[in-house]
Amino acid sequence: MATIERWIDVDAEISEADREWTEFMFRSLVGHYKTANADVEWSLAEDVEKSGLVTLADLGGGRTRVTVSIEYVGEPGADEAVGAHLDRDLAEFKRFTETRG
């Protein structure tokens, strides 16, 4: 199992970042989410098993670091695709949070 970890700093208090993360993850977090029978299903790719952890850290001065770690099993070379997808989603979360605040 491989692990990819990425983080991004956002201009938001930790409580606001937490609230926005919850909203954002139901829209487009690291892949695509869909609701079915009140469950949330995450899909990164059909051929990748995965699990993840999101942590928020208060950096002070109204800034928060959002860190996402994903453990996955996939085809060789999948780490580049997973990392690129995660980078793109974290950048989108930053835009989402900072423009709504």
Buried (B, 14 or more C-beta within 10 A) or exposed (E): EEEBBBEBEBBBBBEBBBBBBEEBBEEBBBBEBEEEEEEEEBEBBEEBEBEBEBEBBEEEEBBBBBBBBBBBEBEEEBBEBBBEBBEEBBEBBBEBBEEEE
